[in-house]
Amino acid sequence: MSLSAIALNRFGLGARPSDAAPADPRGWLLGQLGRFDPRPAVITALPNAAAMTLQYRQNLAQLRRQGLIGARRPGDPEAPRGPEAEAANEMGANQAQRERRQAFAQAYGGQVGARLTLSLTSATPFAERLVHFWANHFAISTDKLATATMGGPLEFEAIRPNIGGRFSDMLLAITRHPGMQFYLDQAQSIGPNSLLGEAARRRNAPRQPGLNENLAREILELHTLGAGNYTQADVAGLARALTGWSIGGFVRRPLGVAAPDGQFVFQPAWHEPGGVTVAGRPYRQNGEAQALAILQDLALNPLTARRLAVKLARHFVADAPPPALVDRMAAAYLASGGQLPALYRALIEAPEAWATPLAKFKTPWDWLVSSLRALGRENVPPLQAIGALRELGQPVWRPGSPAGWEDDAARWAAPDALLRRVEVASRIAAPLAATLDARSLAPRILPGTLSPATASAIARAESPAEGLALLLVAPEFLRR
């Protein structure tokens, strides 16, 4: 298998019939970081996190009016006022629920459609694959009311602009984004001894403000150090430091700072006073600076460097990545001061990354994108793609847990999963059978890896549609 083919299929998103083999595969990959557009028109045309946050507040207010959730309590998002609220009051509960589901489906469909269009048409497929990798590293799941429409904004606003910079910048953007804050219940995490906490105790309020440890735990376990490399005391310390990190629209008056919907805001009166210790280091800073200092140190911790190196090497090279490669990648990351391009360069320049063709089994997302690219598709109706990915077991931004989707063959290569790929392959190949010949397409899509057995099976296919479907589920196409 040529280096050009590896660059297109392993590091990119799959070869297209029109793709020319890059003359300098490593240079082609690294050069994409400078050409990558983090905010293309297909994304800027979509509602952003601010609009999605406002929609969330309106949905909460509507549910309260219908008696489907409890009355508004101090600290809950303020109910919207104006004609929209009055009109919602006039609707029946069933009609309002249908409209809410339709609004969610429309927003989600637009976001998935934008992601897929970029994956099929981008001139920087390696950079797009990195976006998908980091979106899974910082996974949220859009199966709860607060995050139903936040998968796209989190990826588009916090990840895409930061894939070519420092990891600490991406970590900070993720931590402050409403998608992550809502998903892990951070937006109203309040220190028990904060000004607001003390005021609530003096009033003997029936519902006392409280500290939430969800975000702190996932930062330590999933985003930075990794499982087994932190203690419960570390979680508690980081959670205290993060108190007051919130999102506009969640104001507890009179001890709250108003901010626009979806905008990060630090609430000084919610912050737990005093120093904390995290990962063996004391932090005496006041206010917002305390958590900022912790996140900066976590990003440069050798354990974080190794965790990032392992995950990237597992994604691109092998389910069990070579230890020597991981060591070199982690060292390059630390030597650069936490620059992500240094991590990518160490990966791309490593001989191990090019020495074992077809070592990685494609996830459903990878397989569907590479299949559509192989067929020359540049756009697909979002509902069709959403349905296919649900059938294949990997709906976009819905992994079901903060750990994200698994990235190894053991998760995706089961016989029933392969059968579903056969069924989807037949459906997406059928409309193109009149214009594409699988016999001539196969060597262009699988240069250097097309086996005689696969070529023979395609040639013996009973119909052009069957030939295309056989290409898409061939053993060498299922791997990259």
N, C-alpha and C positions, 0 to 999 in steps of 0.2 A: 504494500500500500504506500503510495507516494506521500511525501510530507504535505503537498498541496491538498490532497484528499483528506488527510487527517485534520488539517487546519479548517477545512470547510465543514467537516462532519463532526469532529470531536469538540473543537473549540468554537465553531460557529453553530448554526442552527440547522444545518443540513444543506446539501448541494441543490442548486436549481439548474434546470436544463440550460439556462442562459449564462450560468456562471463560468467565467474564465478561471482556470487554475492560477492562483497567485504565484508569481515567479519567485518571490521571497516570502515564504509562508510566515516565518517568525516576524519579519518586518511588517507584513500585512496585518497581523494580529495586533501588534503593539501600536501601530499607527492609528488604529481605530479609536483609541482613547482620545486622541486629539481632534478627530473628526466627528465624534459622537455628539448628537444634538439631544440634550436632556429635556427640552421642552418643544417638541415638534408640534405642528398645527393640530394634529389629530388629538393631542392631549390638551392643548390650551383651549380648544373648543368645548371641553367638558366642564361641568360644574366642579369647583374646587372644594377643599376641605371646609372653607367658611360656609359655602352654600349647603354642604352636607350636614354641618353642625346645626345650622338653623333648621334644616328639615328635621333633624333629630329632636330638637327642642319642641318644634311644632307637633311632632308625633306624640311626644310625652304629654303635652298639654291636651291633645285630643283624647288620648287614652284616659286621662283623668276626668275629663268632662263626661266621658261615657261610663265612668265608674269601673273601668277595666283594670286600673291600678289605683293605689291610694292617693289621697289628696296631697297637694304639694307641701313639702316640708322645707324648713330653712336649709338653704344650700342646694336645693334642686334647681335645675335650669328655670329661668323665669318664663312664665307663660307668654307667648306672643300676643300682642294686642293689635287691633285694627280689623279691617274687613275680612282678612283670612280667618281669624279666630271666630268672628261672628258667623261667617258662612259655615265653618266646621260645626258650630253648635247646632245648626239646623239639620245636619245630616243624621241619618240613622246610624247606629253602630255598625251594622253589617256593610252598608254602603261605604262608610268611612274606612273600614278595614280593607275592603276590596281596593279602594283607591290607594290606600297606603301600600298595599302589596304591589300594585301596578307601578307606583312611583319607584319603589325599591327595585323592581325588576327592570324598569327602564334605565335607571341610573347604573345598575350593575351591568346590564347588557352593553351600555355604551362604553363602560370602562373595559370590559373584557374585549369588546370589539376593537378598541384602540390598541390594547396590548397585542392582540393577534395581528392586526394590520401592520404594526411596526415589526413584528417578528417575521412576517412574510415579505416585507418590502425593504427593510433597512439595509443600507450599505455598510453598516457596522454590526454584523451579527454577533461577533465576539462580545462587544460591549452590551448588546441586548441580552446575551446569555448571562453576563455578569449581573445585570439588573435582576434577572429571574433568580439567580443564586442568592443575592442579598435579600431579595424579598422573602425567600424561604428561610433564610437565617433569622430575619427579624419578622417572623410570621405572626399575623393576626388571623382570626377566623371571622368571616362576615356572616356568621349564623346567629348573631344576637342583635337586638334592636339597635344598640348603641353603635355597632360597627357595620351594619348591613350595607352601607354604601361607602365605607372607608377604605376598602382594599385598594382601589385604584388611587385615591389621593395619597395614601401613605407611600405607595410605590413611586408615583409620579413626582411627588413633592419632596420626599425625604431621602429616597434612594437614588433615583436617576441623577440628580445634580451632584451627587457625592461619590460616584463609583471611581472617579479618577483623583480623589483627594486623600485626606487623612481619614483613617478609620474613626478617630475620635470625633470628627465632624459629622460623619454619618450616624454614629452612636448618639450624639447630642440631638441631631435632627429627628431621629426616631423617637427618642425619649420625650421630646417636646411635642410631637405631633399628636393631634386629637385622636387619630386612629389607634395609636398605641395606648394613649392615656385612657380612652374610653374602654378599650378592650381589657385592660388590666386594672380598671377601677382606680386610677391614680388621680383623676381630676378633682376629687373631693377628699384626698388624704390630708388629714389635719392633725397636727401635733396635740396630744392631750394637755400639754403645758403651754401651748401657744396662747396668744392673747385671746383668740376666739375660744379655745378650750377653757380658759379660766373664766371668761364671761359666761359661758354655758353653765359651768358649775355654780357660779354665783346665782344664776337664775334658777338653778335646779331644773334645767330643761329636761323634758322626758326623753329626748333623743340627743345624747351627747355626741359631739364630733369625735371621729376616731381616725387612727392611723391605719393605712392599708399597705401590706407588704408584697402584694402581687408583683408589681413592676420591679421592685428591688430584687426579688428572688429570681425573676427571669433574666434581668440584666446580668446577674452573677452566674447563673447556671447555663443559660442559653446564649447570651449575647457576648459574654467575655470569658471568664475564668473556666467555666465548665463544671459539670457535676463532680462532687467529691473534692473540689478545690476551694470551698468556702464553708463557713459555719453559720449556724442560725444567728449568732451574734453579729456576723457580717451583714446578714439580711436586715436585721433590726436596725443596725447603724445606718445602712444606706436608705432604708425606708424613712428614718427620722430626717436624714439630710434632704430627702426629696419632698417632704411635706411643704405645701405651698406651691409646688409646681402644678399648674392647672391650666385650664383652657377658658377663653372668653365665653361668657354665657352662664357660668357657674359662680354666682356671686352670693356671698352671705353678708348682707348688710347688717349693721353699719361697718363691720370689720372686713370689708372685701373691696378689691380694686376692680372696677368695671373694665372690660376689654371687649373688642369686637368678637363675634362668633368665630370659632376656629383658630383664633390667635393665641399663641402661648402667652401666659401671664404668670408672674410670680406674685404670690399673695403673702406679703411679710407677716401679716397677723395670723396666718395659718401655720407658720413655720415653727417646728419644735426647737426651742433654744438649747444651747449647749453643744459641747464637742461630741464627736463620735469616732469610733475606730473601725476601719474596714480593711480587710486583708492585711492586718498587722500595722497599718499606718494610722496615726491620729490626725483628725481634721478639726481644727479650731475655728475655721472661718465662720463668719456670720452670714446668715441668710442664703440667698441663691448661690453664692460663691462656694459654699460647702459642697453641695452635690456636683457642681462644675469641676471642682478639684478632684473629687473621687472619680468621676467619669474619665477625666484626662489620665489619671494614674492607671485605672483599669484598662484603658485602651493600650497602654504601653507595658502592661504586665507581661512577663515572659510566658505565663500560662495562657494568656489571651492570644499571644503571637502563635503559640503552638496549636491552639484550638482552631484558629483561622486557617493556618497552614494545612492542618489535617482535613478540614472540611473542604477546602478548595482542591486539594490533591485528590480527595475521594471523589469529588464531583467530576473532575476532568481526567483523572488517570486510572484509578482502580478502586474497587470497594475496600481493599486493604492497601492503602498507599505505601510506597516504599519509605521506610524510616529515614533514610539518608536524604531523600527529597524533602520530606517534611522538615528536617533539621535545617537544610539550606534555606528553605522558604521562610521559616521563622526567624532565622538569623538576619536575612535580608530585610525583613519587615522591621525588626528592632533597630538595625543599623541605620535605617532611613528615618527613624523617628516616627514610625507608624504610618508611612505612606503606602497606600494600597497599590500603586503602580509598581513599587519595588517587589511586592508580593507576586503580582502577575508576571513581572519580568523573570523572576527566579523560576516560576513555573514553566513559562514558555521556553526559556533557554535550557531547561533541564532535558538531558537525553531520555530520561525515563518517561517523560510526557509524550514522546513520539515513538517509543520502542515497542509498544504492545498494542497493535491495532485491535479495535473492536472489543476492548476490555470492559466498556461500560454498557449496561443494558439501559435502554431509553425508558424514562418515565413516560406515562401517558401524555403529558404536555409535550415533552421532547418529541415523542413519536408522532403526535398529530401535527405539530408544526413542521417537522421534517417531511412528513408525508405530503402536506399541502404544498410545501416548497418544491418537492420533487415533481409534483404535478403542474407546477407553474402557476399555482393560484396566488393572487395578490390580495384577495379579500374573500371573506366568508360571512354569511349572515350570522350575527352574534348568537342568536337563539340556536342555530344549528351547531355551532362550536360548543356552546354551553351544554347542550344536550349530549353531545358526543363525549365531552370530558366528564360529565356526570356518569355516563354509562361506563366509561373506562376507569372510573374510581378516583379521579383527581380534579374535582371542580376547582376553578381558579379562586385563590384566596380563601379556601375553605378546608384547611387541613384538620380542623377539629381540635387543635391544641396549639399552644405557643411553640411547641417543638418543631412545627412545620412538617413537610412531607419527607418520608424516608428517601434516601438517595442510593439504594443498593438493589441488586438484582433479586435478593430474597423477597423483597416487598412486591415486586412488579411482575415476576416471571412465572407466576402460578398458571396451571393449565386453563382455568376458567378465565383468567385475565387475558390470556392469549386468544382464546376463543372470541372474546369481545372485540379484540383488535381486528380479527378476521371479519367480523360483522361490520365494523365501522369502515374498514378498508374497502369492502364491497360497495358500501353506500357512496363513499366519496370518489371512488374510481369510476363508477358507472356513467356519470354525466360527461366524462372526458374521453370515454373509450373511442368515440368516433374521430377524435383528433390526435390522440396520442398512441404511439405504438410502443408497448412495453419492451419489445425486443431491442429496439434502438435506444430507448430511454435508459434501460438498466445499466449499460456500461458507462453512461455519462454520469449517472447518479452514484454508482458504486465503483468508481475507477480503482482497479487494483485489488478489489475484494470480491467481485462478482464470481461466484463459484460455478464450475461447470454444471453442477446439479441444479442450481437456481436458474441458470440460463436455459437449461434443457426443459425445466418445468414451465417456464414462461413460454417457450417456443411451442410446447404441447398444449397450452391452454385452449379450452374449448371456445373461448370468445375473447375479443380484445379487453373487455371489462375484467374478465377473470385473470388475464395476463397482468393487468395493472395491479389488481388486488394482490396477486401472488408476489409481485415485486415489493409491495409495501409491507408484507408480513414475512418476507424472506429472512432467514437467520441473520444474514449479514446486514440487512436494513434495520433490524430490531436493535442492533448494537452500534455504538459509535466509538 
